[in-house]
Amino acid sequence: MKNRTAAWLIWVKNMAEKADIRRQVLAARGALSSAERERAGILLTERILGHQWFYRSDNLLGFASCGSEIDTGEILKEALRMGKRVYLPKVIEKPETKKMVFLRIGSPDELLPGYRGIPEPGAGAEAFEYREEEAENVLMLMPGVVFDGFRNRIGYGAGFYDSYLADKPALQLRTIAVGFRCQLVDEIPFEEHDIRPYQVICV
């Protein structure tokens, strides 16, 4: 009973710390100037398009930027221009559950406001099917709020990416979390169910 209580108290403390860090970093990200955003978007595009994992991938699991997130628009457009299969997340809401899936797009113009106003593919689009033998041909770009030097990540609190990646071998699916430099901190709380991205790129 004592061990269970201690574990619960640690969990509560970690949640409080994460919430506080999330608020601070969201405020810093929201305060970036348009010039800083534009410069970072260009740098990120250069880093990803020049990355060997992008070059070698046939499938890109990306995300459409929303709010103050770093701009991924040019990355998605270039991937489509190169003939890669591009999939973006869509949240499927049921009465008691929410699940994230990746659906294929042919153009960013197809996206519609979805979960919490985030641009998403239409419901009838082709779904990405993970196959372990083809995992090396897939690159996933992950959004997030806070990252640290140990590749820990704090998202928006719903746990969609942790749930999606939970049953996929960490060293098979190549994942890169991306953001602004102000989103990178020294260290953040880490829990067993948290899944680290393979790389973190903050510009």
CORFENMO-V390684 format. One record per helix or strand of 2 or more residues. SS is the DSSP state (H for helix, E for strand). FROM is the first residue (numbers start at 1). LEN is the number of residues. If there is no record, write none. Layout:
SS|FROM|LEN / SS|FROM|LEN
This chain:
H|2|29 / H|34|16 / H|52|5 / E|59|4 / H|73|9 / E|85|9 / E|98|8 / H|108|3 / E|112|2 / H|115|3 / E|119|2 / H|132|6 / E|138|5 / E|146|3 / E|153|2 / H|160|6 / E|174|6 / H|181|3 / E|184|2 / E|199|4
